[in-house]
Amino acid sequence: MTTARATRTFAAAALVGCALAGRAHASPSPAAALGWGAPAAARAFRFQKDERPRDLGPDGELATLPGELIAVPVEPGDRLRVEGDVRAVGLGTGAAATPDVVTWLLDDELTKVAGGVELAVPAWSSSDTLVVRAGATGKVRVLVGLRASVPLGWLRFEQTLFARVMGRPGAPWPTPPVEAAEPPVRWLAAAEQALAAEPAAFRGPWLLARWVEQSLRVRPLMEPYFVATSVRVSGGSRPAGLERLADATEWATARS
């Protein structure tokens, strides 16, 4: 690569990099939003020999008789919400349609929400049943957290994007799965034009690296693998006169 060509290449890279630097303070996307829906099945049962569980209609209130417990099939990683007259919530394990053993959860293991409680089945757990003991009215409602966005759409989109950047210059750009991803895709198109004279072996990987960096701010991050968190800065000093940036920590200066 000649000196003049190298100068153009890295000048274009620096110019495009300015747009990234302008957003470098942005925090990662929050974990994927959840919607709530009825479970696939629910049963009422008692821990009594030779008594068969009875099926409950999972959509709507689940009504129990005195002495009955509610069993809802679950899988590790499920997010659950229990509303209504809730006396106790636990996780059960067993080989039959109802659990053999129930571990009742303490209040500090549940998240209180309006009208009920929420919990997550640990990803490492062998529990396969949510067990609910209703109060005096015997009426509760169980909801299962459902992802509002489907990660497969992102996978297919990025497969097409990779093929477009690496081997199909000039082809139409794929449509992002969410509106928030449209600006980064337009940015890639502009950057590709700015680097059109450069070798594909340099241009393609560089564009993909920029996409990975920018898309982290708009892609839905899936629980339990990602969670929303914050960053705290300790030490150093806080300079005066600098405007606070959105989605960023306060300014700090480091001292050696």
C-alpha positions as CSV (number, residue, x, y, z in Angstrom):
1,M,0.0,0.0,0.0
2,T,1.5,3.4,-1.0
3,T,1.9,6.2,1.5
4,A,-0.8,8.3,-0.1
5,R,-3.2,5.3,-0.2
6,A,-2.5,4.5,3.4
7,T,-3.2,8.1,4.3
8,R,-6.5,8.0,2.6
9,T,-7.4,4.7,4.1
10,F,-6.7,5.6,7.7
11,A,-8.1,9.1,7.3
12,A,-11.4,7.6,6.2
13,A,-11.2,5.1,9.1
14,A,-10.6,7.9,11.5
15,L,-13.5,10.0,10.1
16,V,-15.9,7.1,10.4
17,G,-14.5,6.3,13.8
18,C,-15.5,9.7,15.0
19,A,-19.1,8.6,14.8
20,L,-18.3,5.7,17.1
21,A,-16.4,7.8,19.5
22,G,-19.4,10.1,19.8
23,R,-21.4,7.1,21.1
24,A,-18.7,5.4,23.1
25,H,-20.3,6.5,26.4
26,A,-23.6,4.7,25.7
27,S,-24.5,1.9,28.0
28,P,-25.4,-1.6,26.8
29,S,-28.9,-2.4,25.9
30,P,-31.1,-3.7,28.7
31,A,-32.1,-7.4,28.8
32,A,-34.9,-8.4,26.5
33,A,-38.4,-7.2,27.4
34,L,-40.9,-9.8,28.4
35,G,-44.5,-10.2,27.7
36,W,-46.7,-12.4,30.0
37,G,-48.9,-15.3,28.9
38,A,-50.8,-18.2,30.4
39,P,-48.8,-21.5,31.1
40,A,-49.3,-24.5,28.9
41,A,-50.9,-26.5,31.7
42,A,-51.8,-26.4,35.3
43,R,-53.0,-29.0,37.8
44,A,-54.5,-29.1,41.3
45,F,-53.2,-31.9,43.6
46,R,-52.8,-33.1,47.2
47,F,-50.0,-35.1,48.7
48,Q,-52.3,-38.1,49.3
49,K,-51.9,-41.6,48.1
50,D,-54.1,-42.8,45.2
51,E,-55.6,-39.3,44.6
52,R,-55.2,-38.2,41.0
53,P,-54.5,-34.6,40.1
54,R,-57.1,-32.6,38.3
55,D,-56.5,-30.4,35.3
56,L,-57.1,-26.7,35.7
57,G,-57.8,-24.2,32.8
58,P,-54.5,-22.3,32.7
59,D,-56.0,-19.2,31.1
60,G,-57.6,-17.1,33.9
61,E,-57.9,-17.7,37.6
62,L,-56.8,-21.0,39.0
63,A,-59.3,-22.1,41.7
64,T,-58.3,-24.7,44.3
65,L,-60.3,-26.7,46.8
66,P,-59.2,-26.8,50.5
67,G,-55.9,-28.6,50.9
68,E,-55.0,-28.5,47.2
69,L,-51.8,-27.1,45.7
70,I,-51.3,-25.8,42.2
71,A,-48.6,-27.4,39.9
72,V,-47.4,-25.6,36.8
73,P,-44.8,-27.3,34.5
74,V,-41.7,-25.1,34.2
75,E,-38.1,-25.3,32.7
76,P,-34.8,-23.8,34.0
77,G,-34.6,-20.2,33.2
78,D,-38.3,-19.5,33.1
79,R,-39.6,-16.2,34.5
80,L,-42.9,-16.5,36.4
81,R,-45.5,-14.2,37.9
82,V,-48.0,-15.3,40.5
83,E,-51.0,-13.0,41.2
84,G,-54.0,-13.1,43.5
85,D,-54.4,-14.7,46.9
86,V,-50.9,-16.2,47.2
87,R,-49.9,-17.9,50.5
88,A,-46.7,-19.7,49.4
89,V,-44.6,-20.3,46.3
90,G,-42.1,-23.1,45.8
91,L,-40.3,-25.2,43.2
92,G,-40.9,-28.9,42.9
93,T,-39.1,-31.9,41.5
94,G,-40.5,-35.3,40.5
95,A,-40.9,-37.9,37.8
96,A,-44.7,-37.8,37.7
97,A,-47.3,-35.2,36.7
98,T,-47.0,-33.7,40.2
99,P,-43.9,-33.2,42.2
100,D,-42.5,-35.6,44.8
101,V,-40.6,-32.8,46.7
102,V,-41.3,-29.1,47.0
103,T,-38.8,-26.5,48.2
104,W,-40.8,-23.5,49.4
105,L,-39.2,-20.1,48.7
106,L,-38.6,-17.4,51.3
107,D,-40.0,-13.9,50.9
108,D,-36.6,-12.5,50.0
109,E,-36.3,-15.0,47.2
110,L,-39.3,-13.5,45.5
111,T,-39.7,-10.1,43.8
112,K,-42.8,-8.3,44.9
113,V,-44.8,-6.6,42.1
114,A,-48.2,-5.0,41.9
115,G,-50.8,-7.7,42.7
116,G,-48.3,-10.6,43.3
117,V,-44.8,-11.8,43.1
118,E,-42.2,-12.8,40.4
119,L,-39.5,-15.4,40.4
120,A,-37.0,-17.0,38.0
121,V,-36.3,-20.7,37.9
122,P,-32.5,-20.9,38.2
123,A,-30.8,-22.0,35.0
124,W,-28.9,-24.7,37.0
125,S,-32.0,-26.0,38.7
126,S,-33.5,-29.5,38.3
127,S,-36.9,-28.2,39.3
128,D,-39.6,-28.9,36.8
129,T,-42.7,-27.6,38.6
130,L,-43.9,-24.3,40.1
131,V,-46.0,-25.1,43.1
132,V,-48.4,-22.5,44.6
133,R,-50.4,-22.7,47.8
134,A,-53.4,-20.3,47.6
135,G,-54.9,-18.4,50.5
136,A,-58.4,-18.6,51.9
137,T,-60.1,-17.7,48.6
138,G,-58.2,-20.4,46.8
139,K,-57.8,-18.2,43.7
140,V,-54.5,-17.3,42.0
141,R,-53.3,-16.5,38.5
142,V,-50.0,-17.8,37.1
143,L,-48.2,-16.1,34.2
144,V,-45.1,-17.1,32.2
145,G,-42.7,-14.6,30.9
146,L,-42.4,-14.7,27.1
147,R,-39.8,-12.8,25.1
148,A,-41.2,-9.8,23.3
149,S,-38.4,-10.2,20.6
150,V,-37.2,-13.4,19.0
151,P,-33.4,-13.8,18.8
152,L,-33.6,-16.0,15.6
153,G,-34.5,-12.9,13.7
154,W,-31.2,-11.3,14.7
155,L,-29.3,-14.4,13.7
156,R,-30.8,-14.5,10.2
157,F,-30.3,-10.8,9.8
158,E,-26.6,-10.9,10.8
159,Q,-26.0,-13.9,8.6
160,T,-27.3,-11.9,5.6
161,L,-25.3,-8.8,6.7
162,F,-22.1,-10.8,7.0
163,A,-22.6,-12.2,3.4
164,R,-23.4,-8.7,2.1
165,V,-20.3,-7.1,3.7
166,M,-17.8,-9.9,2.9
167,G,-18.8,-11.2,-0.4
168,R,-21.7,-9.2,-2.1
169,P,-20.7,-5.6,-2.5
170,G,-23.4,-3.6,-4.3
171,A,-26.2,-5.9,-3.2
172,P,-29.2,-4.4,-1.2
173,W,-28.6,-4.1,2.5
174,P,-30.8,-6.4,4.6
175,T,-33.7,-4.9,6.6
176,P,-32.9,-4.7,10.3
177,P,-35.3,-6.7,12.6
178,V,-35.9,-3.6,14.8
179,E,-36.1,0.1,13.8
180,A,-33.3,1.1,16.3
181,A,-30.8,-0.9,14.1
182,E,-31.5,1.1,11.0
183,P,-29.0,4.0,11.7
184,P,-26.1,1.6,12.2
185,V,-26.9,-0.1,8.9
186,R,-27.0,3.3,7.1
187,W,-23.7,4.1,8.7
188,L,-22.2,0.9,7.3
189,A,-23.4,1.8,3.8
190,A,-21.8,5.2,4.0
191,A,-18.6,3.8,5.4
192,E,-18.4,1.2,2.7
193,Q,-18.6,3.9,0.1
194,A,-15.9,5.9,1.8
195,L,-13.6,2.8,1.7
196,A,-14.7,1.6,-1.8
197,A,-11.1,2.0,-3.1
198,E,-9.6,-0.2,-0.4
199,P,-9.0,-3.9,-0.7
200,A,-12.0,-6.1,0.3
201,A,-9.7,-8.0,2.7
202,F,-9.3,-4.8,4.7
203,R,-12.7,-3.2,4.2
204,G,-15.0,-6.2,5.1
205,P,-13.5,-7.2,8.5
206,W,-13.2,-3.5,9.5
207,L,-16.9,-2.9,8.7
208,L,-18.0,-6.0,10.6
209,A,-15.9,-4.9,13.6
210,R,-17.7,-1.5,13.6
211,W,-21.1,-3.3,13.3
212,V,-20.4,-5.5,16.3
213,E,-19.5,-2.4,18.3
214,Q,-22.6,-0.3,17.3
215,S,-25.1,-3.2,17.3
216,L,-24.4,-3.9,21.0
217,R,-26.3,-0.7,21.8
218,V,-29.5,-1.7,20.0
219,R,-29.7,-5.5,19.9
220,P,-31.9,-7.2,22.5
221,L,-29.7,-9.0,25.0
222,M,-31.3,-12.2,26.3
223,E,-31.7,-13.2,29.9
224,P,-30.3,-15.0,31.8
225,Y,-27.1,-14.5,29.7
226,F,-27.3,-10.7,29.9
227,V,-28.7,-8.4,32.5
228,A,-29.1,-4.7,32.8
229,T,-26.5,-3.2,35.1
230,S,-24.8,0.1,36.0
231,V,-21.2,1.2,36.4
232,R,-19.9,3.1,39.4
233,V,-16.6,5.1,39.3
234,S,-14.5,5.2,42.5
235,G,-11.3,7.1,43.2
236,G,-9.8,10.0,41.2
237,S,-11.4,13.4,41.3
238,R,-14.5,15.0,39.7
239,P,-13.6,17.9,37.4
240,A,-15.9,20.9,37.4
241,G,-17.5,22.5,34.3
242,L,-18.1,19.3,32.2
243,E,-21.6,18.6,31.1
244,R,-23.0,15.2,32.2
245,L,-23.5,12.8,29.2
246,A,-26.6,10.7,28.8
247,D,-26.3,7.0,29.8
248,A,-22.8,7.6,31.1
249,T,-21.0,7.8,34.5
250,E,-19.9,11.1,35.9
251,W,-16.7,12.6,34.6
252,A,-13.6,11.5,36.5
253,T,-9.8,12.1,36.3
254,A,-7.3,9.4,37.0
255,R,-4.3,10.0,39.2
256,S,-1.1,7.9,39.0
